[in-house]
Amino acid sequence: MAQLLNYGAYDSNYVRDERDFDDPPVCPLHADLRGLPPSFLAIAECDVLADKNRAMAEALCNANVEVEERVYQGATHSFLEVVRIAALSDRALNEATCWLVQQVNREIKDSPSIS
């Protein structure tokens, strides 16, 4: 799917030229990811950016960041924004919420008690 898009036109909405893609705020894959908190990545299978999302999950793992990566079959870019009309969006948000609650509970359990 991604090969069907004209990335030049798309990218020009976000960057001045291709050199900007080496800038971590533009492309977090070039950032130092060490020390980031656990991350949940909801990846839309049919998103033109799905491969970049998978690469981000791999980069986070390589930086020893705990990653929960979920690919939502049939989902397209921005599928989470249509939660009111799409069951798949609702499922992804519920799974992310459950994951976040587990992370917070783990932090609370592992933190030293305050006397």
N, CA, C and O atoms as a GROMACS GRO file, in nm:
protein
  460
    1MET      N    1   0.082  -0.119   0.000
    1MET     CA    2   0.000   0.000   0.000
    1MET      C    3   0.087   0.126   0.000
    1MET      O    4   0.059   0.221  -0.073
    2ALA      N    5   0.192   0.127   0.082
    2ALA     CA    6   0.276   0.246   0.093
    2ALA      C    7   0.338   0.285  -0.040
    2ALA      O    8   0.356   0.403  -0.068
    3GLN      N    9   0.372   0.186  -0.122
    3GLN     CA   10   0.437   0.217  -0.249
    3GLN      C   11   0.343   0.290  -0.344
    3GLN      O   12   0.390   0.345  -0.444
    4LEU      N   13   0.215   0.292  -0.318
    4LEU     CA   14   0.120   0.361  -0.405
    4LEU      C   15   0.116   0.511  -0.378
    4LEU      O   16   0.062   0.587  -0.458
    5LEU      N   17   0.170   0.553  -0.266
    5LEU     CA   18   0.162   0.694  -0.228
    5LEU      C   19   0.281   0.772  -0.281
    5LEU      O   20   0.390   0.719  -0.299
    6ASN      N   21   0.256   0.899  -0.305
    6ASN     CA   22   0.364   0.990  -0.343
    6ASN      C   23   0.418   1.051  -0.214
    6ASN      O   24   0.367   1.152  -0.166
    7TYR      N   25   0.520   0.989  -0.158
    7TYR     CA   26   0.573   1.036  -0.030
    7TYR      C   27   0.628   1.178  -0.038
    7TYR      O   28   0.621   1.251   0.061
    8GLY      N   29   0.680   1.218  -0.152
    8GLY     CA   30   0.732   1.354  -0.165
    8GLY      C   31   0.627   1.457  -0.133
    8GLY      O   32   0.653   1.551  -0.057
    9ALA      N   33   0.509   1.443  -0.189
    9ALA     CA   34   0.400   1.537  -0.163
    9ALA      C   35   0.354   1.527  -0.018
    9ALA      O   36   0.326   1.628   0.046
   10TYR      N   37   0.345   1.407   0.033
   10TYR     CA   38   0.301   1.385   0.170
   10TYR      C   39   0.400   1.445   0.268
   10TYR      O   40   0.363   1.520   0.359
   11ASP      N   41   0.527   1.412   0.250
   11ASP     CA   42   0.630   1.457   0.342
   11ASP      C   43   0.648   1.608   0.343
   11ASP      O   44   0.682   1.665   0.447
   12SER      N   45   0.625   1.672   0.231
   12SER     CA   46   0.646   1.817   0.225
   12SER      C   47   0.550   1.893   0.316
   12SER      O   48   0.571   2.011   0.342
   13ASN      N   49   0.447   1.827   0.365
   13ASN     CA   50   0.357   1.889   0.462
   13ASN      C   51   0.421   1.898   0.600
   13ASN      O   52   0.376   1.975   0.685
   14TYR      N   53   0.526   1.819   0.623
   14TYR     CA   54   0.583   1.807   0.757
   14TYR      C   55   0.729   1.847   0.768
   14TYR      O   56   0.774   1.885   0.876
   15VAL      N   57   0.804   1.839   0.659
   15VAL     CA   58   0.948   1.867   0.665
   15VAL      C   59   0.989   1.960   0.551
   15VAL      O   60   0.921   1.970   0.449
   16ARG      N   61   1.102   2.027   0.572
   16ARG     CA   62   1.154   2.117   0.468
   16ARG      C   63   1.217   2.038   0.354
   16ARG      O   64   1.194   2.067   0.236
   17ASP      N   65   1.298   1.939   0.390
   17ASP     CA   66   1.362   1.854   0.290
   17ASP      C   67   1.402   1.723   0.357
   17ASP      O   68   1.380   1.706   0.477
   18GLU      N   69   1.459   1.632   0.280
   18GLU     CA   70   1.486   1.498   0.332
   18GLU      C   71   1.587   1.496   0.446
   18GLU      O   72   1.591   1.400   0.522
   19ARG      N   73   1.669   1.599   0.461
   19ARG     CA   74   1.763   1.604   0.573
   19ARG      C   75   1.690   1.607   0.708
   19ARG      O   76   1.743   1.560   0.808
   20ASP      N   77   1.569   1.663   0.708
   20ASP     CA   78   1.493   1.670   0.833
   20ASP      C   79   1.459   1.531   0.888
   20ASP      O   80   1.431   1.517   1.007
   21PHE      N   81   1.461   1.429   0.804
   21PHE     CA   82   1.427   1.295   0.851
   21PHE      C   83   1.532   1.238   0.945
   21PHE      O   84   1.507   1.136   1.010
   22ASP      N   85   1.648   1.300   0.955
   22ASP     CA   86   1.749   1.258   1.050
   22ASP      C   87   1.732   1.326   1.185
   22ASP      O   88   1.804   1.294   1.280
   23ASP      N   89   1.639   1.419   1.195
   23ASP     CA   90   1.615   1.496   1.316
   23ASP      C   91   1.522   1.416   1.409
   23ASP      O   92   1.409   1.387   1.370
   24PRO      N   93   1.566   1.380   1.531
   24PRO     CA   94   1.484   1.299   1.620
   24PRO      C   95   1.341   1.350   1.645
   24PRO      O   96   1.250   1.268   1.653
   25PRO      N   97   1.317   1.483   1.658
   25PRO     CA   98   1.178   1.525   1.674
   25PRO      C   99   1.090   1.493   1.552
   25PRO      O  100   0.969   1.477   1.564
   26VAL      N  101   1.152   1.483   1.435
   26VAL     CA  102   1.077   1.446   1.314
   26VAL      C  103   1.065   1.295   1.304
   26VAL      O  104   0.959   1.243   1.272
   27CYS      N  105   1.173   1.225   1.332
   27CYS     CA  106   1.176   1.080   1.322
   27CYS      C  107   1.236   1.023   1.451
   27CYS      O  108   1.358   1.012   1.463
   28PRO      N  109   1.150   0.987   1.547
   28PRO     CA  110   1.199   0.938   1.676
   28PRO      C  111   1.289   0.814   1.665
   28PRO      O  112   1.359   0.781   1.760
   29LEU      N  113   1.287   0.747   1.551
   29LEU     CA  114   1.376   0.632   1.534
   29LEU      C  115   1.522   0.673   1.545
   29LEU      O  116   1.608   0.589   1.572
   30HIS      N  117   1.552   0.800   1.525
   30HIS     CA  118   1.688   0.850   1.534
   30HIS      C  119   1.721   0.905   1.673
   30HIS      O  120   1.831   0.956   1.696
   31ALA      N  121   1.627   0.895   1.764
   31ALA     CA  122   1.648   0.948   1.900
   31ALA      C  123   1.711   0.842   1.990
   31ALA      O  124   1.710   0.723   1.958
   32ASP      N  125   1.764   0.887   2.101
   32ASP     CA  126   1.812   0.796   2.205
   32ASP      C  127   1.688   0.753   2.283
   32ASP      O  128   1.630   0.833   2.357
   33LEU      N  129   1.648   0.629   2.268
   33LEU     CA  130   1.524   0.580   2.327
   33LEU      C  131   1.546   0.515   2.464
   33LEU      O  132   1.450   0.477   2.531
   34ARG      N  133   1.671   0.504   2.506
   34ARG     CA  134   1.701   0.440   2.634
   34ARG      C  135   1.636   0.518   2.748
   34ARG      O  136   1.636   0.641   2.750
   35GLY      N  137   1.582   0.443   2.843
   35GLY     CA  138   1.524   0.506   2.961
   35GLY      C  139   1.379   0.548   2.945
   35GLY      O  140   1.319   0.600   3.040
   36LEU      N  141   1.322   0.525   2.828
   36LEU     CA  142   1.180   0.559   2.811
   36LEU      C  143   1.095   0.460   2.891
   36LEU      O  144   1.137   0.347   2.915
   37PRO      N  145   0.976   0.502   2.932
   37PRO     CA  146   0.888   0.412   3.006
   37PRO      C  147   0.831   0.304   2.912
   37PRO      O  148   0.842   0.317   2.790
   38PRO      N  149   0.771   0.200   2.969
   38PRO     CA  150   0.707   0.098   2.886
   38PRO      C  151   0.611   0.164   2.787
   38PRO      O  152   0.548   0.265   2.817
   39SER      N  153   0.601   0.104   2.669
   39SER     CA  154   0.523   0.164   2.561
   39SER      C  155   0.424   0.065   2.502
   39SER      O  156   0.454  -0.053   2.488
   40PHE      N  157   0.307   0.115   2.468
   40PHE     CA  158   0.203   0.037   2.400
   40PHE      C  159   0.188   0.096   2.261
   40PHE      O  160   0.156   0.214   2.247
   41LEU      N  161   0.210   0.014   2.157
   41LEU     CA  162   0.196   0.060   2.019
   41LEU      C  163   0.078  -0.010   1.955
   41LEU      O  164   0.081  -0.132   1.933
   42ALA      N  165  -0.026   0.065   1.923
   42ALA     CA  166  -0.143   0.014   1.850
   42ALA      C  167  -0.118   0.043   1.703
   42ALA      O  168  -0.124   0.158   1.660
   43ILE      N  169  -0.089  -0.062   1.626
   43ILE     CA  170  -0.049  -0.045   1.486
   43ILE      C  171  -0.162  -0.086   1.394
   43ILE      O  172  -0.213  -0.198   1.402
   44ALA      N  173  -0.202   0.006   1.307
   44ALA     CA  174  -0.306  -0.023   1.208
   44ALA      C  175  -0.242  -0.100   1.092
   44ALA      O  176  -0.148  -0.052   1.029
   45GLU      N  177  -0.293  -0.219   1.066
   45GLU     CA  178  -0.235  -0.304   0.962
   45GLU      C  179  -0.224  -0.234   0.827
   45GLU      O  180  -0.123  -0.249   0.758
   46CYS      N  181  -0.325  -0.156   0.789
   46CYS     CA  182  -0.330  -0.095   0.656
   46CYS      C  183  -0.281   0.050   0.655
   46CYS      O  184  -0.305   0.123   0.559
   47ASP      N  185  -0.215   0.092   0.759
   47ASP     CA  186  -0.162   0.228   0.768
   47ASP      C  187  -0.035   0.238   0.684
   47ASP      O  188   0.049   0.147   0.686
   48VAL      N  189  -0.020   0.347   0.610
   48VAL     CA  190   0.102   0.367   0.532
   48VAL      C  191   0.224   0.376   0.624
   48VAL      O  192   0.337   0.358   0.578
   49LEU      N  193   0.202   0.405   0.751
   49LEU     CA  194   0.312   0.416   0.846
   49LEU      C  195   0.331   0.290   0.930
   49LEU      O  196   0.410   0.291   1.025
   50ALA      N  197   0.262   0.182   0.897
   50ALA     CA  198   0.270   0.059   0.977
   50ALA      C  199   0.413   0.008   0.987
   50ALA      O  200   0.456  -0.032   1.095
   51ASP      N  201   0.487   0.009   0.877
   51ASP     CA  202   0.625  -0.039   0.881
   51ASP      C  203   0.711   0.047   0.972
   51ASP      O  204   0.799  -0.004   1.042
   52LYS      N  205   0.687   0.178   0.972
   52LYS     CA  206   0.763   0.266   1.062
   52LYS      C  207   0.725   0.240   1.208
   52LYS      O  208   0.810   0.248   1.296
   53ASN      N  209   0.599   0.208   1.232
   53ASN     CA  210   0.556   0.175   1.368
   53ASN      C  211   0.622   0.046   1.416
   53ASN      O  212   0.665   0.036   1.530
   54ARG      N  213   0.629  -0.054   1.327
   54ARG     CA  214   0.696  -0.179   1.363
   54ARG      C  215   0.846  -0.154   1.388
   54ARG      O  216   0.904  -0.212   1.480
   55ALA      N  217   0.906  -0.069   1.307
   55ALA     CA  218   1.047  -0.034   1.327
   55ALA      C  219   1.066   0.036   1.461
   55ALA      O  220   1.167   0.015   1.528
   56MET      N  221   0.970   0.119   1.499
   56MET     CA  222   0.978   0.188   1.628
   56MET      C  223   0.970   0.087   1.742
   56MET      O  224   1.044   0.098   1.840
   57ALA      N  225   0.882  -0.010   1.730
   57ALA     CA  226   0.872  -0.115   1.832
   57ALA      C  227   1.006  -0.188   1.845
   57ALA      O  228   1.052  -0.215   1.956
   58GLU      N  229   1.067  -0.220   1.733
   58GLU     CA  230   1.196  -0.289   1.734
   58GLU      C  231   1.305  -0.200   1.796
   58GLU      O  232   1.387  -0.248   1.875
   59ALA      N  233   1.305  -0.072   1.761
   59ALA     CA  234   1.404   0.020   1.816
   59ALA      C  235   1.388   0.035   1.967
   59ALA      O  236   1.486   0.040   2.040
   60LEU      N  237   1.264   0.040   2.014
   60LEU     CA  238   1.239   0.048   2.157
   60LEU      C  239   1.291  -0.078   2.227
   60LEU      O  240   1.355  -0.069   2.332
   61CYS      N  241   1.263  -0.194   2.169
   61CYS     CA  242   1.313  -0.320   2.226
   61CYS      C  243   1.465  -0.319   2.231
   61CYS      O  244   1.525  -0.359   2.331
   62ASN      N  245   1.527  -0.274   2.123
   62ASN     CA  246   1.674  -0.268   2.119
   62ASN      C  247   1.731  -0.172   2.222
   62ASN      O  248   1.847  -0.186   2.262
   63ALA      N  249   1.650  -0.075   2.265
   63ALA     CA  250   1.692   0.021   2.368
   63ALA      C  251   1.653  -0.027   2.508
   63ALA      O  252   1.658   0.048   2.605
   64ASN      N  253   1.613  -0.155   2.516
   64ASN     CA  254   1.571  -0.216   2.643
   64ASN      C  255   1.448  -0.151   2.704
   64ASN      O  256   1.434  -0.144   2.826
   65VAL      N  257   1.360  -0.102   2.618
   65VAL     CA  258   1.232  -0.047   2.663
   65VAL      C  259   1.129  -0.158   2.647
   65VAL      O  260   1.121  -0.223   2.542
   66GLU      N  261   1.050  -0.178   2.750
   66GLU     CA  262   0.943  -0.278   2.743
   66GLU      C  263   0.836  -0.229   2.644
   66GLU      O  264   0.789  -0.116   2.654
   67VAL      N  265   0.799  -0.315   2.549
   67VAL     CA  266   0.705  -0.275   2.444
   67VAL      C  267   0.594  -0.378   2.432
   67VAL      O  268   0.619  -0.498   2.427
   68GLU      N  269   0.473  -0.330   2.427
   68GLU     CA  270   0.356  -0.411   2.391
   68GLU      C  271   0.315  -0.362   2.254
   68GLU      O  272   0.271  -0.248   2.237
   69GLU      N  273   0.329  -0.448   2.155
   69GLU     CA  274   0.299  -0.413   2.016
   69GLU      C  275   0.178  -0.493   1.971
   69GLU      O  276   0.179  -0.616   1.977
   70ARG      N  277   0.074  -0.424   1.926
   70ARG     CA  278  -0.047  -0.491   1.876
   70ARG      C  279  -0.077  -0.439   1.737
   70ARG      O  280  -0.082  -0.318   1.714
   71VAL      N  281  -0.098  -0.532   1.645
   71VAL     CA  282  -0.136  -0.496   1.508
   71VAL      C  283  -0.284  -0.525   1.494
   71VAL      O  284  -0.329  -0.637   1.522
   72TYR      N  285  -0.360  -0.426   1.452
   72TYR     CA  286  -0.504  -0.439   1.437
   72TYR      C  287  -0.536  -0.462   1.290
   72TYR      O  288  -0.526  -0.373   1.206
   73GLN      N  289  -0.576  -0.588   1.262
   73GLN     CA  290  -0.601  -0.632   1.125
   73GLN      C  291  -0.714  -0.550   1.061
   73GLN      O  292  -0.820  -0.531   1.121
   74GLY      N  293  -0.690  -0.503   0.941
   74GLY     CA  294  -0.790  -0.428   0.866
   74GLY      C  295  -0.800  -0.281   0.902
   74GLY      O  296  -0.870  -0.205   0.835
   75ALA      N  297  -0.730  -0.239   1.007
   75ALA     CA  298  -0.738  -0.099   1.050
   75ALA      C  299  -0.654  -0.010   0.959
   75ALA      O  300  -0.552  -0.052   0.905
   76THR      N  301  -0.700   0.113   0.942
   76THR     CA  302  -0.631   0.211   0.860
   76THR      C  303  -0.578   0.324   0.949
   76THR      O  304  -0.606   0.329   1.069
   77HIS      N  305  -0.502   0.413   0.889
   77HIS     CA  306  -0.445   0.528   0.960
   77HIS      C  307  -0.555   0.604   1.034
   77HIS      O  308  -0.664   0.623   0.981
   78SER      N  309  -0.527   0.646   1.155
   78SER     CA  310  -0.620   0.724   1.239
   78SER      C  311  -0.741   0.644   1.285
   78SER      O  312  -0.843   0.703   1.320
   79PHE      N  313  -0.731   0.510   1.285
   79PHE     CA  314  -0.847   0.431   1.325
   79PHE      C  315  -0.889   0.455   1.469
   79PHE      O  316  -1.006   0.435   1.502
   80LEU      N  317  -0.799   0.497   1.554
   80LEU     CA  318  -0.834   0.522   1.694
   80LEU      C  319  -0.924   0.643   1.710
   80LEU      O  320  -0.994   0.656   1.811
   81GLU      N  321  -0.923   0.731   1.613
   81GLU     CA  322  -1.004   0.853   1.622
   81GLU      C  323  -1.151   0.829   1.590
   81GLU      O  324  -1.233   0.919   1.610
   82VAL      N  325  -1.184   0.713   1.541
   82VAL     CA  326  -1.324   0.685   1.504
   82VAL      C  327  -1.387   0.587   1.602
   82VAL      O  328  -1.470   0.504   1.564
   83VAL      N  329  -1.347   0.597   1.728
   83VAL     CA  330  -1.392   0.501   1.829
   83VAL      C  331  -1.544   0.494   1.842
   83VAL      O  332  -1.598   0.388   1.874
   84ARG      N  333  -1.611   0.601   1.817
   84ARG     CA  334  -1.757   0.600   1.831
   84ARG      C  335  -1.826   0.517   1.724
   84ARG      O  336  -1.940   0.474   1.743
   85ILE      N  337  -1.758   0.493   1.614
   85ILE     CA  338  -1.824   0.420   1.506
   85ILE      C  339  -1.754   0.290   1.468
   85ILE      O  340  -1.803   0.216   1.382
   86ALA      N  341  -1.642   0.260   1.530
   86ALA     CA  342  -1.569   0.140   1.489
   86ALA      C  343  -1.538   0.052   1.609
   86ALA      O  344  -1.472   0.096   1.704
   87ALA      N  345  -1.584  -0.072   1.604
   87ALA     CA  346  -1.560  -0.166   1.713
   87ALA      C  347  -1.410  -0.194   1.729
   87ALA      O  348  -1.364  -0.214   1.841
   88LEU      N  349  -1.336  -0.196   1.620
   88LEU     CA  350  -1.192  -0.222   1.628
   88LEU      C  351  -1.120  -0.111   1.704
   88LEU      O  352  -1.029  -0.139   1.782
   89SER      N  353  -1.160   0.011   1.682
   89SER     CA  354  -1.102   0.124   1.756
   89SER      C  355  -1.131   0.111   1.904
   89SER      O  356  -1.044   0.134   1.988
   90ASP      N  357  -1.254   0.075   1.935
   90ASP     CA  358  -1.294   0.058   2.074
   90ASP      C  359  -1.210  -0.052   2.139
   90ASP      O  360  -1.164  -0.036   2.253
   91ARG      N  361  -1.189  -0.162   2.068
   91ARG     CA  362  -1.108  -0.272   2.121
   91ARG      C  363  -0.965  -0.226   2.147
   91ARG      O  364  -0.908  -0.256   2.252
   92ALA      N  365  -0.906  -0.154   2.053
   92ALA     CA  366  -0.768  -0.108   2.068
   92ALA      C  367  -0.754  -0.014   2.189
   92ALA      O  368  -0.660  -0.027   2.266
   93LEU      N  369  -0.847   0.077   2.204
   93LEU     CA  370  -0.840   0.170   2.318
   93LEU      C  371  -0.860   0.097   2.450
   93LEU      O  372  -0.795   0.130   2.549
   94ASN      N  373  -0.951  -0.002   2.452
   94ASN     CA  374  -0.971  -0.080   2.574
   94ASN      C  375  -0.846  -0.159   2.609
   94ASN      O  376  -0.807  -0.166   2.726
   95GLU      N  377  -0.781  -0.220   2.509
   95GLU     CA  378  -0.659  -0.296   2.534
   95GLU      C  379  -0.548  -0.204   2.584
   95GLU      O  380  -0.473  -0.241   2.674
   96ALA      N  381  -0.536  -0.086   2.525
   96ALA     CA  382  -0.433   0.008   2.569
   96ALA      C  383  -0.460   0.055   2.711
   96ALA      O  384  -0.368   0.071   2.791
   97THR      N  385  -0.587   0.078   2.744
   97THR     CA  386  -0.624   0.120   2.878
   97THR      C  387  -0.591   0.012   2.980
   97THR      O  388  -0.535   0.041   3.086
   98CYS      N  389  -0.626  -0.112   2.950
   98CYS     CA  390  -0.594  -0.224   3.040
   98CYS      C  391  -0.444  -0.237   3.060
   98CYS      O  392  -0.396  -0.259   3.171
   99TRP      N  393  -0.370  -0.222   2.952
   99TRP     CA  394  -0.224  -0.229   2.960
   99TRP      C  395  -0.170  -0.118   3.050
   99TRP      O  396  -0.084  -0.143   3.134
  100LEU      N  397  -0.221   0.003   3.034
  100LEU     CA  398  -0.176   0.116   3.114
  100LEU      C  399  -0.208   0.095   3.262
  100LEU      O  400  -0.125   0.125   3.348
  101VAL      N  401  -0.326   0.044   3.292
  101VAL     CA  402  -0.363   0.016   3.431
  101VAL      C  403  -0.266  -0.086   3.491
  101VAL      O  404  -0.223  -0.071   3.606
  102GLN      N  405  -0.230  -0.189   3.415
  102GLN     CA  406  -0.133  -0.288   3.463
  102GLN      C  407   0.002  -0.223   3.491
  102GLN      O  408   0.066  -0.255   3.591
  103GLN      N  409   0.045  -0.132   3.405
  103GLN     CA  410   0.174  -0.064   3.424
  103GLN      C  411   0.171   0.020   3.551
  103GLN      O  412   0.266   0.018   3.630
  104VAL      N  413   0.064   0.095   3.571
  104VAL     CA  414   0.052   0.180   3.690
  104VAL      C  415   0.048   0.094   3.815
  104VAL      O  416   0.115   0.125   3.914
  105ASN      N  417  -0.031  -0.013   3.812
  105ASN     CA  418  -0.039  -0.102   3.929
  105ASN      C  419   0.096  -0.164   3.960
  105ASN      O  420   0.132  -0.180   4.077
  106ARG      N  421   0.171  -0.200   3.858
  106ARG     CA  422   0.304  -0.258   3.878
  106ARG      C  423   0.397  -0.155   3.942
  106ARG      O  424   0.474  -0.188   4.033
  107GLU      N  425   0.389  -0.029   3.896
  107GLU     CA  426   0.473   0.077   3.954
  107GLU      C  427   0.438   0.100   4.100
  107GLU      O  428   0.526   0.119   4.184
  108ILE      N  429   0.308   0.100   4.130
  108ILE     CA  430   0.264   0.120   4.268
  108ILE      C  431   0.315   0.006   4.356
  108ILE      O  432   0.367   0.029   4.465
  109LYS      N  433   0.300  -0.117   4.306
  109LYS     CA  434   0.343  -0.235   4.382
  109LYS      C  435   0.494  -0.234   4.404
  109LYS      O  436   0.540  -0.272   4.511
  110ASP      N  437   0.569  -0.192   4.306
  110ASP     CA  438   0.716  -0.195   4.313
  110ASP      C  439   0.777  -0.073   4.381
  110ASP      O  440   0.897  -0.072   4.409
  111SER      N  441   0.697   0.030   4.407
  111SER     CA  442   0.754   0.151   4.467
  111SER      C  443   0.767   0.133   4.618
  111SER      O  444   0.687   0.063   4.680
  112PRO      N  445   0.868   0.196   4.677
  112PRO     CA  446   0.884   0.186   4.822
  112PRO      C  447   0.766   0.252   4.892
  112PRO      O  448   0.716   0.355   4.848
  113SER      N  449   0.724   0.192   5.001
  113SER     CA  450   0.611   0.249   5.073
  113SER      C  451   0.654   0.374   5.148
  113SER      O  452   0.768   0.387   5.192
  114ILE      N  453   0.560   0.465   5.160
  114ILE     CA  454   0.585   0.591   5.229
  114ILE      C  455   0.538   0.576   5.373
  114ILE      O  456   0.423   0.538   5.397
  115SER      N  457   0.624   0.604   5.467
  115SER     CA  458   0.588   0.589   5.609
  115SER      C  459   0.535   0.717   5.664
  115SER      O  460   0.500   0.724   5.782
   0.00000   0.00000   0.00000
